[in-house]
Amino acid sequence: MSKRDYYDVLGIKKGADADEIKKAYRRKAKELHPDRNADNPESEGQFKEVNEAYEVLKDADKKAAYDRFGHAAFEGGMGGGGGRPGGGFHPGQNGDFASAFSDVFDDLFGDFMGGGGRGGRQRAARGADLRYNLRVTLEDAFSGLQKTINVPTSVQCDACDGSGAEGGAEPTTCPTCSGMGKVRAQQGFFTVERTCPTCSGLGQIIKNPCTKCGGNGRIQKERALSVNIPAGVETGTRIRLAGEGEAGMRGGPPGDLYIFIEVAPHDIFERDGNNLFCRVPVALTAAALGGDIEVPTIDGGRSRVKIPAGSQSGRQMRLRSKGMPGLRGGPSGDMFIELAVETPVNLTSRQKELLREFENLSEENNPESSTFFKSVKNFWDSMKG
């Protein structure tokens, strides 16, 4: 079976230059690689045919011989290398296949190995993200606020505009990796690729580092930032400020700043989600006879609450929508009041006498006696006085 023309195999015209040949080979190799054509048994043979064609056409001497004699240039006694005898070149049958395949290695597997393709250096390193812990009061969490914070961070050096070179001069190509940012070592069929140790993968070096930043392109500085704290935040709420983290190395993009909120404990209120709880002391008279009391609210105001007669310590009462606002427009919580009935202390002799009379009447189980109610009233009046 006669061989196909190498130019037809790669899908290019005769006389194509080296760049056109390489691009055509990469395109065909990716298209026909067996790993991408598991359901096509013919792909392996086609893949080998593409590599054979590229092995000849990428070499200037072999290409000249092929252009002059065709496939006959590599058959019989006519060796490779422009017709020089004894070359003994047989396309696709020697170790040059690994060299050919390495040209497309990055294109085929670069995405899986994190590479940027042959000849592509790493992009400038992105700056690190920063965390800032911010403590606010419960009142601030209720109303929201605009707060200015001071963040120590790395910022772009103004002397070199972040380039790291003295006077803002352009960096030069790294001589070790020729600007690729990576160095390669051939190990049999495979090509092992590592970050260039000279330029740390940037592909460029700085001959005259900036004296202010030492070639890093950034300096340490404290920045004042204005932060909007929305109403309804709670401990653990995270606020992201994009691009306000550390500056990247040598002009790289900045990271982000994450602000973590902590709501300080309150003297009166306890928080559970959007609900607020508070314990309110109630006089014995108000608990027994009923009445109205005023309780503070988180917005700084006061609300009047009616206490039913006979209320006991621990009884809860709810004020709807008097809790914390919902974050980002959610529903507001409620405020729960727990009554704490206070026992009078430092009683006078008359007060003690009235309490004993109250106790005796209670033992007689006659709470509706007019004498009892009169005594109780006199007792409360004396306490108030």
Buried (B, 14 or more C-beta within 10 A) or exposed (E): EEEEEBBEBBBBEEEBEEEBBBEBBBBBBEBBBBEEBEEEEEBEEBBBBBBBBBBBBBBEBBBBBBBEBEBEBBEEEBBBBBBEEEBEBBBBEEEBBBEBBBBBBBBBEBEEEEBBEBEBBBBBBBBBBBEBEBEBEBBBBBBBBEBEBEBEBBBBBEBBBBBBBBEEBEBBBBEBBBBBBBBBEEEEEEBEBEBBEBBBBBBBBBEBBBEEBEBBBBBEBEEEBEBEBBBBBBEEBEBEBEEBBBBBBBBBEBBBBBBBBBBEEBEBBEBEEBBBBBBBEBBBBBBBBEBEBEBBBBEEEEBEBEBEEEBEBEBEBEBEEBBBBBBEEEEBBBBBBEBEBBEEEEBEEEBEBBBEBBEEBEEEEEEEEEEBEEBBEBBBEBBEE
